[in-house]
């Protein structure tokens, strides 16, 4: 009589005999559902938030900013609002041209945002229901934006009654806030906030440096960095909780060592791990933003000028005796890379960005051979200045200004 015995693989046997196999299985499910490859950079990332959840979070942040700074928003006819609108429109058009599809919110193309709106409203009601007397609720506030950035990549959007094919607006709402802060940021709901303190620091009328700032912020939205960062924080919190439990079990007989180890683990989690990942995302936004501004026709070398300007402003602030946080004195404690690190990274990405910029500059046609000698001479002079972009000119045709300073955005 022939007896057949099935012997399972060693790995499967160890896995299902292990008391931790449910946790291992859960981790594998999380990785399978959240692991995503970035189509622009090819980098693998973990996205643990749906588009609707991302938009709901963005709407809450949008309302927080409007409640705090809404009365200080500049009107659309202000020159600073018009400059931000002009630059952002070119950048959004370049982003859609580069990706060959229309930008629609958290990720592109998106699903309808109605569910995210309902989610954010319900969460706001639940959060505010515990106010004074149980009736204190924050009403949704509305302020007219300083401008609207409209992409010209897809100027005509056909109407349709099919909800699955409905094209939502691709416009970006711009808010220029009259506060002396050197800051700018963008939300996944396509809301861009720029403070006049930053505009006052940049050279007046220089669209290229402003394009470097706005392209960086738009790159954060396009790369879904807010979702990736929150996912990393959740995974890091679970990992460090496990580490705290193991440390507590091993040092339970030594209370002083247990407390010291717990403080050390908390510091590594809060200061080192989270901020190191934030610096990585900032550098990726610099690289992606450089390509966006080059595609839009802005001289990418303006990004170098920007961070040189930032470095100089920081140095001036320190020389004037302004207090500087201890965290900003050490690179490993910063949430953003130092200006020197950013300049070094931009130098490596600059050759490809320069090729992109030159490829997107408008070219003037060569003069016809039938022209007269005098017109040919003048035309050849003009053609020589347009046939190949000069290294000393920005896309607007003005001489690039060498900045001797630095700011922190």
N, C-alpha and C positions, 0 to 999 in steps of 0.2 A: 504494500500500500504506500502510495506516494503522498507525502505531507508537505504542503507549501506554507511557509511562514513568512509573513510580511514584516520586514524590518524598516521602520521609518528612518528617514535621514537623521543624522546626529543633531544637526542644527534645529530641525523641527521638534525633535524629542526634547532637547534642552529648553526650547522656547516654551512649549506648552506645559512642561513640568515645572518651570520656574514660577514662583508665586507672583512675580512681577509681570507676567505676560499680558494681563489686561492693560497695564500702564504702557507697556511697549507697543501694544496694538493701537492704543489711543494716540500715541505720539506719531505712529506711522500714518494714521488716518488724517491727523492735523497737517502733517507734511504733504500728504497727497492732495489735500484740498487747497492748501494755501501756497504751495510752492509754485512760483511763476518765473518765467524767463523774460527779462526786459527786452522788448523788440528793438530798442535803440542801441543799447550797450551790450546786449547778450548776457548780462549778469543775472544769476539766479537770485531770487529774493523771496521773502515770505510775506504774503498779503493775507491777513486774517480778518479782513473787514470787507463786506460786500459794498457795491456801489451805493446802494440805498443808505446803508449805515454811514458811509463816508459823507454823503451829501447831507444827511441829517446832522452829523457832527459839524460840518462846515456851516450850515445854516445857524446853528447855535452860536458858533464863534462869530459869525457875521452880526448877529443880533447883539452880542456882548460889546463888540466894537462900536456899533451904532449907538447903543445906550450911553456909552462912555464918551465918545468923541463926535457923535452925530451933529451937534450944533456947530461944530467947527469946520464942517465940510465946505470947501470953496465952491462957488457957483461955476457953471460951465463956461461962462464968458471970461473967466479969469485967464490970463496968459499962461499961467502955470498949469491950469487944468487942460488947456488946449495943447500944450506941449506933451503932457503925459498921454493924452488921447491920440495924438499924431504918432508918437513913437510906439505905443502899444498896438495900434492898428497894424502897423507894418510888421511887428513881431508876431502877432497872431496869424497874419496872412502867411508869413514865412514858416511858421510851425505847421500849418495845415498843408502848405506846399511841400514841405520836407517829408511829411508823413503820408502825403497823398490821400488824406481824408479830412473831414471836417471835425473840428474840435467841439465836443458836446459835454462839458462837465467833468465828472470824476475820471472816467476813462472813455476812450473813443473807439467806435461810436457807442453811445450810452443807451440805456433803456429809459423809459419815461421817468421824470423826476417827481411825479405826483405822489408816489408812495413815500419818497424821502421827505417831502414836505409834510405829509400827514404824520410821519414818524417823529419829526422834529417838534411839531406842534404838540403832539400827545406827550412826548417826553418833557417839554417845557411845562405843560399843565401839571404833570405828576410831580415835577421838581418843585414848582412854585406853590403847590397846594398846601404845603406846610408852612406858609408864611404867617404873618401876624394874624392871630385869630382864625387861622385856617383858610383865609380868603385872600391872602396877598398873592397876586399873580402878576407876572410881568407880561404886559401886553406887547404884542409884536410892534416894533417901531419901524417907520419908513422915512427915509430921507432921500431926496433927489440926488443921484450920483453927480460927480463933477464932470463926468463924460462917459462916453460909450465907445469901446473899441470894436469896430466892425471889420471882419475879414472880407477881402475881395476875392478870395480863392474860389468861392462858390457864390457869386452875386445873386443868382436866381435859385430859389428853393421852391420846387413845385408843391402845391397844396395837394393833400390826399385825405380821404376819409378813413383810411386804414390805420388804426392806432398803432399797429406794429411797424408801420413805415413812416410815422410822424417824425418830421425833422424839427427838433427843438432849436431855439435860437442859439446861435454861436457867438452872440455878442458878450463882451466882457464889461462889467460895470466897474468904473474907476472912481475912487474916492481920494481926493487930495485934501488932507487934513492940516489945518493951519496950527501946527504945534512945532516947537523947535527941536523935535527929535530927529535924529539921523537914522531913519528906519523906513523900511518898505517890506510888504509881504503880500502874498496872494493866497486865496482860499480855493479849494476844489470846486466851489460853486461859481467860479469865474468872477470873483470879486477881488480887485486889486486895490490896496491901500498904500498911499505914498504920503509921507509927511514933508511939510515945507522945510523943515530943518535940513533934510537931505538935499532938496532942490537948491537951497541957498548955499550949500557947501560945494556943489558941482559948479563948474564954469558956466556962466550965464549963456544961454542959447546953444549949448553943446548937447546935441541930441545923442551923440555916440556914447558918452559916459552914462547918460540916463538909460540908453538902450542896454548897456552892460548890466545895470542894476535890475531893470525890469525883465530882461531875458533870463537872468538867474532865478528870479522869483517865479516866472512862468514855467521854467524848467522843473521847479519843485512840484508844481501842479501836474505837469505832463508826466513826470516820473512817479507820481503817487507816493511821494516821500513821507507824507503825513501818515498814510496807512502803514507803510513799511516800518516807520519808526515806532508806531504804537504796537504793531505786532511784535517787533523785537523786544520792546519793554515788557510785554506780557510773557514772552518766552523766557526772558532773563529773570523776571520775577519768580517764575516757577522753578527755574534751575537754581537760583540762589536760595529759595525756600528749602529745596531738597538738601543743599549744602549746609544750611543752618541746622536742619534736623540731624544730619549725620554728625556734625560738629557737637551738637548738644548731647547726642547719645554717647559719644566718645569721651566727653569731658564733663559728664554730669557730676562726677565726684569732686570736681575742682571748679567751684562757682566763679572764681575770679577769672580763670582761663576761659570759661564759657562766655562770660560777659565780654571779655576782651575780643574773643574770636567773633562774637556776634557783631560787635561794633565794627570790626575790621571788614567783615563780609558786607555789611550794610554800606560802608564807605566805598568798597570796590564796586558794588552794584550801582549806587547812585552817582558816583563821581567818575569812575574810570570807564565802566562798560557802556553806560548810556551816552556819555559825552564823546567817547571814541567813535561810536556808531554815528552820532550826529555829525561829527567832523567828516566822516566818510561820505555821507549824503550831501554835505555842503560842497565837497570837492566834485562830486558827480554833477551837481547842479551847475557848477562853474563850467565844466566841460560841455555839457549839453547846451547851456545858455550861450556859450561862445559860438557854437554852430548855428544856433537860432539867429543871433544878431548878425552873423556873417551872411546867412541866407537872406536876411532882410535888407542887406546892402550897407550895413554899418561896419566901419573899420574895426575888426576884432582887436586891434592893438589898443583901442580905447579901454578895454578891460584891464590891460596892464597899467595904463595911466590911472584908472580908477583905484586900483589897490595900492599904487604908489601914493596917491593922494590920501587914501585912508591911513597908511602908515605914517605919513607926515602929520596928520591931524592928531593921531594918538601920541606921537612924539611931542607935539606942541602942548597937548593937554598935560602930559607928564611933566614937561619943563615948566609949565605955569603952576605946578603944585596941586593940580586937581587930583582928588583921591581916586586911586585905581584899585579895583577888587583884586584880592589875592589870587583868585581863580584866573584872572587875565594875565597874570605874570608868569604862569606856567602853562606850556602848550598842552600838556596832558589833562589839564583841568578845564580847558576851554570847550564850549559847545561849537565854536567855529574855528577853522584853521587860522593860524597867524597869517598876516599879510605876506610875509616872506614865503611861507609854504604855498600860498595861493599863487604867488608870482612864479615860483618854480614849476608848479603844475601847469600853469597857463603857457609857459615857454615851451613845454613839451607838446601841447595841443595846438600851438600857434601855426605851424606849417600847414596843417590840414585846413585850419580855419581861414588862412590867407588864400588858399586855393579856392575854397568855397566863396569867399568874398569877391575875388576877381572874376569868378565864373558868373556871378549874379550882378555885376556892374553893367550898366547899359553901354553898348559900344556904338560909336558914331561911324557911319559908313565912309569908305574911302572916297576921295573926290574923283569926279569923272575926268578922263584924260582930255576931253574937249575944252576944258576950262582954259582961260588965258593964263599967261605966265604970272601975272601979278596975283590973280586970284588963286593960282596953284600954289604960289609961295605962301600966301596967307593961310590957305587951306591945309597945306602940309604942316605948317606950324601948329594949327589947331588940332589936326589929326594926330600929331605926335604926342599931344598932351592927353588925348583920349584913347588912343589905340591900346595903351597898356597902362593900368592904374599905377599912379606914382606912390612910392612908399612914404611920401611926406604929406599926402592929402587924405582927408577922410571922405566918406561917401557924399557929404554935402559940398565938397570942393573947397573947404576952408583948411587952412594950415593947422595941423594937429598941434595942440599945446602940450608941452612937456610939463607934467605936474610934479611938484616937489613935495607932495604931501600924501596923507592917508586918512581914511575914515573907516568907521566900523558900521556895517549895515546889518 
